[in-house]
């Protein structure tokens, strides 16, 4: 157990680990449930491998088209690894957060003090959900010659026309900029008074997303209802839950709250109008990204969507438009999210245990073991993972599995060095000395006392590593070195660059989503480093 005064605030160094993880053997309730779920995934994968499609597990496994048998499906080998990584993420990340709600709430409160990190966390929650179930809900992108090069839906305003995608990005940037500017100009009073309102909106969005996710999957698989019905039901549940929270928490819309809301909304409106003017001048004027598509849509624009001055309006059949081959941009974006999430989770599943194991052993044992393993890390970090992947492609073929494994096995060195540095500092702490004096084994000390105190280092290091993995996968897909069945953002960008600026949305939308994803992981990683650092508490 980590040493610390009883009156000190709880942190990684002052937690009673006997209460967090009760002693009683290695097989805890969480471990037993994890092993049962793991056995289920192994059985399903074995059935797919030996019965459904006896092909190599990490190539394109699945049913031949037209074959129909009981308990059959079309699943690729990478999907089994993705399911395994989701299982590990659920049991070893989400489960501990839910089990220790008090500590989770304390760290979440610290995290929300950083508004950029709050927005990043909100986006990454959506990224995770859409990456897992997005393709199930909206389906895979299909070629349609009748709907080629459709622009996003656009809206006419007194200040000019704007498309839906640009509007969504502008609203998000405006909200973040408004909050940052108010904090910059010391409007803390208004921000504090506005907290109940922002909290209500946050709970409304989270509850709606939580209900919509399983409901939309069920509707998509059973055709019981449409996505619009699922969205309506989810919104009603979210409103009911938020109203119940508002009443039970005894929140009130007093004069101060209303005044703060007026200040925040006025600031939001001013920033939004400025951003709208910049969009009209820079995006639509200088860059010629016209919200009404011209040129590339001349052969496929129906009369009902034709613009009066020439060109074509977008339709709600494809809210974010389509590419040159008629594939919906929403489907392409969700497919790219799935690929990016697969690379991030599968690679992290390799990086975390390797970095933790090597960093802990080298930091705690030292000596020849430390010198040998760190020398290997030095050599490994001089080998570019992308070069190893290109060599592996010639041996195993193009595969997302090969990409995730190569980058996972060659990207843990930096995290291991950070863990080693943390372990060396922890090794001299009083609670380690006390455990050694009490006769605890070295393995027991590392597992029970060292690992819990360096888990924050692993978490922040991996969070900051994920953007590099996503960018690497996108670059490989951009160079057409990926497997064609995995529709990545990089591939979508590459095949659409020739249609700028007339078909700007085809490449701009995945570029923006990629940039927001990478930036969100980086911002959240920096914020987690500050929040989880116990030495930052005074």
N, C-alpha and C positions, 0 to 999 in steps of 0.2 A: 504494500500500500504506500502511496506517495506520502511523504511527510508534509506537514503544514499545520498551522495553527487552526484551532476550531473556529475562530472568529474571522478567518480570512475568507474572501469570496471564493466560491467553488470554481475550479478550473482544471485543466489537465493535470496540474501538479498537486491538487488538493482533493482529488476525488477518492472516495473509498471504493477501491476496485473490487473488494469482496462483495459490496452491495450491487455494483454494476454487473459483475459476472460472478455469481455465487460459486464457491468451490463445491465440488461434488463429482469430479471426474471430467474427462474430456467430452463425453457425450451429453451435452446440454439439450434442452428442449429445442432450441433453435437449430443446433447441429443435427439432431435426429430428423426434424422436419425437412431440413435442407437435403439430407441424404435420401429421404423418401422421394422428394421432387427430382433430385438428380437421377435416381434409379428410373423414375418414370420417363425422363428425357432420353436416357440411354436405351430403354426398351423401345421407345418409339423410333429412335434413330436406327436401332438394329432391325426393326420391322421394315423400315423404309429401305434399308440397305440390302437385306436378304430376301424380302418378299416383294415389295413394290417395285423397286428398281435396282437390281443387283449390279450396280455400277460403282466405280470408285467413289467413296463417300464425299470427297472434297472436290468433285466435279459437278456436273449438272445432273443430280439425281432427281427422280420424279417419274411420273407416269407418262407413258406414250400417249399421244393425243388419241382420244376416242376409247381408250381402255377404261372399263368401269368394273370395279370390284368393291366389296364391302371394306370399309375402313382404309380407303386409299386417298391420296392427296398428291399435289405437285409441290414438292419442297426441295429446294437446293441445299447442298451440303453446308453452305455458309449460314443458312438459316438455323441449322442445329447449333452451330457455335454461337450465333446471336441469341438463341433461346438460353443457352448455358450462361452467357455473359449477363443476360437480364436476370437470371436466377441468382447469380452471385451478387449482382448489384442490389437486388431486392433484399437478400438475407444479410448482407454484410455492410450495406450502407443505409437503406431505408429502414430496415428492422431495428437497428440500434437507435436511430433517430426517434422512431415511434416508441421504443421501450423506455427511453429516458427523456420524457417530454419536457421536464423542467429545464434540463441543460440545453435541449434543443431550442426551447423558447428563449432562453437567455442569449444564446448565440445568434438566433434569428433577430432578436431585438437590436443587437449590436450591428448586425449586417444591414438592417434597414436604415440605420443612420447614414449609410452611404447610399445616396439616391441612385447613382449610376449602377451600383451593384444590385440594387433592388430591381431596377428595370432589366438588367442583365439576367437576373434570376428568373423573373417573370417570362422573359423570352425563352430561356433555356428549358423551362418547364413545358412550354408549348412545343419547342423543338423536340424534346424527348417524347412527348405524347404523339405528335404527328409523325415522328420518325418510326414509332412502333406500329401505330394503327392507321396512319394516313393512307397508305396504299390500299388497305382493306376497305376503307370507307369510300374513297373516291375512285378506286380502281387503277389499273395500270394505263399508261398513255397508249392510245391506239391511233394509228394513222387514219385520217379521214380527208379525202381529197375535196370533199364538199365544204370543209371548214378550214382551209389553209390560211395562215397569216392573219388571223382575226386579232384586232387590237383589244386591249382591256376595255371594260365598260368605262364610259366617261360621263361627266356631268357638266351641264352648262350653268355657269354662275355669272353674276354681274361683272366680275373681274376677269372672266374668261373661262374656258373649258379646262377641266382637269380629269385625268384618268384615275381609276380606282386604286391601282397599285401605288402611284405617286401620292395619292391622298392618304393612304394608310401609313406610308413611310413618313409623310409630313406630320400627321397627327402624333405619331410616336416621338419624333424628334422634337416637336413643339412641347409635348408634355415634359420631356426630360430637360429641355432648355429652360422652360418656365420655372421648374423646381430649382434648377441650378442658379438661375438669375435671382430668384427671390432669396435664396440662401446667401448669395453673394452680396446682396444689398441689405443684409441683416434684417430680413423680414421673418425672423424666427417666430415671432408672436403669431403671425398669420398662418405660418406653416404648422405650428403646434395646434392652433384652433381648427385647422382644416383636416387634422389627422383622422377624426372620426369619419369624415366624409370619404377620404381616400381609403381608409380601412374598409368602409362599406363597399366601395367599388372593387377593391381587391378581393374581398370575400365573395362578392357577386360573380366576378370573373372566374375565380378558382372553383367555386361550387358548380357553376354552369359548365365549365370544362370537365370537371370530375363526373358529372352526370351525363354529359353529351358523349364522352368517349365510349363507355360500354354500350350506351343506347344506340349510337350511330353504327357501331360494329354489328350489333344484333340486327338492326334494320337492314344493313348492307348485306348480311349473310342470309337473312330470311325473307327479305322483300316485304316485311310487314308494313313498313311506312317509309316515307322519304326522309332525306336529311333535313328538310325544312321542318317537318313534324318533330324530329328529334331535337332540333335546335329550339323550337318553341317550347317543348316540354322541359328541356334543360333550363331555359331562361325562367320559366315559371317557378321551377324548383329553386333556382338561384335567388330569385326575388323573395320567395317565401323564407328561405334560410337566412338571407341578409336582414329581412325585416324582423325575424325572430331574434337574431343576434342584437340588432339595434335596440329592441325593446328590453331584452333581458340584461343587457349591459348598461341599461339606464342612461343611454346616450340621449342628448337633447339638442335640438336645433335652436340654441339661444342666440341672442343678438351678436355675441362675439363670433360664433361659428358662422352665422350668416354674413357678417362683415368680412371674415377671413375668406369665405367662399367667393364673395364678390371680388376681392382683391386677386385671388388666384385665377378666377375665371377671366377677369379683365386682363391680367398678364398673359394668360393663355391666348386670348383673342388677339392681343397686340402682336405676339410672337407669330401666331398662325398667319395673320394677314401679311406680315413681313415675309414669312416663308413662302406664302402663296405668290406674292409679287416676284420673289426671286425665281420661283419655278417658272412663271410665265416668261420672265426675261431671259434667264440662263438656259433652262432646260428646253423650253419650247421655242424660244427665240433664237438664241445663239447656237445651241446644239441641234436645233431642228428636230427634236423628239416630239413630233406632232401627236396629240392624243387621238386625232382622226387619221387613221392609216391611209396612206396613198402609195401608189406605185406597186408594191408587192401584192396588194390585195385586189388588183383590178380584174383578175380572172375569177374570183370566187366570192365576191361581195353580192349578197342577195339584194333585191330591190328594197326590201323592208329595212335594211340597215344602211342604205346608201345616204351619204351626207349631201346636203343641197349644193355645196360648192365643189363637189368631187371628193372621192375618198370613201371610207367606210367606217361606220360606228361599230363599237363592240356590242356584244349581246350578253345577256345573263346566262346563256347556255355555257359560255366560257368567260367567267368574270374577269380573269386575268389574261385572256387572249389565248391564242394558239401559236405554234411555230410554223415554219414553212411547210411542214408535212401534215399539218392538221392535228398535231398532238396538243392536248390541253396543257397550258403552263402550270396550272395547279397540280396536275398529276406529275409533271416533270419535276416540279419543286419538291413534292413529297417523296418522289423516288430518290431524288438527291439527298434529302434529309435522312432517309433510311440508310443509304449507303454511307453517309458521313457518320451516322450514329453507330452503324455496325463497325466501322473502322475504329471509332473512338472507344467503344466498349470492349471489343475483342482485344485490341492492342493494350488497353488499360488492364485487362484481366491477366495479361502477361507481365506488364511493367510493374504493377503493384507488388505481387509476391516476390519477383526477382529483386527489385530494388530494396524491398523491406528485408529480405533474407540476407542479401549480400551486405547491405549497409549495416545491419544489426550485428552480423558476425564479425565483420572487419572492425567496427567501432568498439565492440565489447571484448573480443579476443585480442586484437592487435598483433604485434610481432610479425612472424613470417607469413601468417595467414593474411594479415592486413596488406602487407607489401605485395604478395602474390596476386590477390584479388584486385587490388587497386591498379596493379600493372596491367592486368587483363582489361580492366575498364578503360585505361588509357589507350590501349591498342584498339579496343572495340570502337571507341569514339572517333578514331581516325578513319574508320571504314564508312563511307556514305551508304545509308540504307537503300537509297534509290538505285545505286549501282548494283548492290546485291540483289535487289528485286529484278533488275533487268537480266541478270545472269540466271536467276531462278525461273524467269519466264521461259527461257529456252529449255529448261529441264522439266518443269511441271506444267507449263502453259500459263496463259493469262488467267488469273483467278484472284478474286477479292480475298479469299482465304490466304493465299500466298502473300499478298500485300500486307494484310493485317498481321500475320505471323512474323514476317520479316521486319516490319517496323516495330512490332512489339518486342522482338528479341534483341533489337539493336538500339533501342531508345531509352533503356532504363538506367544507363550509366550516370547521367546527371542527377536523377532522383536518388540513386544509391549513394552518391557522394554527400548529398544533403542529409540523408538519414545517418550516414556514418558520422558526420560532424555533430549531429544532435546526440547520438549515442555516446560519443566521447565526452560530451559535456554532462550527460546524465550519469555516466559511469562513476563520476566523482561525487554524486549527491549523497546525502546522509541516508536516505531510505535504501539505496543500493548497499551501502556499507552495513546497515542494520540487517538487511536480508542475508548478506554473506556471513555476518557474525552469528545469525540464528541457524546457520547450517543449510540454507537453501541451495539447491543445485544451480549451476550456471544456466542450464536450460530453463529451469523454473523462473529464475530471475529475469531472463530475457523475455519469456512469454508473459509473465504476470506483472512485471514492473517496468521493463524497458519499452516494450512494444506499445503499450497504451500511451506512453508519454511522447512517442515519436509519430503516432498515427496522424497528427495534424500536419507534420512535415510531408508525409507521403501524399496526403490528400491535396495539399496545395501544389506540390510538385507535379502531380499527374494532371491536375486541372489546368496548369499552365502548359503542359506538354500536349494536351489534346488539340489546341489550335494548329500546332505544327503538323500533327498527324492528318488533320482534315485538309490542310493546305497541300500536303504532300500527295494525298490521294487525288485531290482536284487537279494538281499539276500532271500527275500520271495519266489521268483520264483526258486532260486537255491535249496531251501528246499522243492520244489514241493507243496507249499501252495497257488500257484496262480491258476487262472482258465486256463484250458488247451487251450482254444480258443485264449488266448492272448499270443502269442509267444514272450517271453521276452528273453533278453540276458542271464539272470540267468539260465533259463531253457535250453537254447542252450549250455551254458557252462557245466552244470551239466551232460547232457546226452552224452557229447563228451569227457569227461576226461578219459574214459576207453581206448581211442584210441591214447593216447600219447605213444611214439613220432611219430609213423608212420603217424597218421592222425592229426598232430599238428595243422593244420589250422582250424579244426572244433571248437576247443575251444579257440585257441590263437586269432583269428580274433575278436570275440566278446569281449574278455578280453581287447584287445588293444583299440577298439572303446569305450568301457565303460570307460577305464582309461583316454583317451583323452577327452571325454565328461565331466567327473567329474573335471579333471584338468582345462579345459577351463572355466567352470563356476566359479571355485575358483579364477583363475587368473583374469578373467573379473570382478568379484565382488570386489577384492582388488583394481583393477585399477579404477573402478567406484567410490569407496569410496574416493580415492585421487582426482579424477577429479571433483566430485560433491560437495566436501567439500568447502563451500565458505570461511571458515577461512583459507584455504590453499593459497588464493590469497593475494599477498602482493602489 
